[in-house]
């Protein structure tokens, strides 16, 4: 069984412009005489590899602890793009992919692509970027996908992952009432 850890290391991860970078404090340290090591974290829920909940953009949307976890764990397709796909190319992919789809490459999910993904009732879409949508206007894409409760998995690392079908595990940390949460995303070769 081959595993691919597609998660960014948190403290060296890419941070979305304007987000607080993750930091930590060693509250207790064995080397200073403490009985154990204890670390305190300070971070944004959208740091590193993470999942967006509908509440991120919809005031009445589900929070991260209310997400259907079955959307975060299950069969998944990884598809690589060497250039930005248009609607026809994405439709060809969606016809044959699993309902959980990871997009490898520098892909911007536009509003047109998001609407197409909703036509195909996708459960989870993952991207290597830190946010869905164009950098200067991510709101509309988030609104479109999160309205249908599509799980948005952002900040995955697919460089070493060949195209194909896998078992995905990307359950977010259960942060009650939160708009997002970090996750440890792993692909298992089928």
MOWORA-V822470 format. One line per field, one symbol per residue. phi: phi as a letter, one per 30 degrees, with the letter a starting at -180 (. if undefined). burial: b if it has 16 or more other C-alpha atoms within 10 Angstrom, else e. A space follows every 10 residues. Layout:
phi = ???
burial = ???
This chain:
phi = .ccbdccddd dcddcdejdd ddbbbddbbe dcjddacbcc cbaddcdhda cccedebbec dddedcdddd dcbldbccbc bcaddcdddd dddddcdddc bcccjdccdd ddddddddec hdcbbbbddd adidedaded deeddddchd dcccidbcec cdekcbccbb ddddceidda adbccbccdd
burial = eeebbbbbeb eebbbbeeee bbeeeeeeee eeeeeeeeee eebbbbbbbb bbbbbbbeee bbbbbbbeee bbbbbbbbbb eeeebebeee beebeebbbb bbbbbebbbb bebbbbbbee bbbbbbbbbb bbbeeeebeb bbbbbbbebb bbbbbbbbee beeebbbbbb bbbbeeebbb bbbbbbbbee
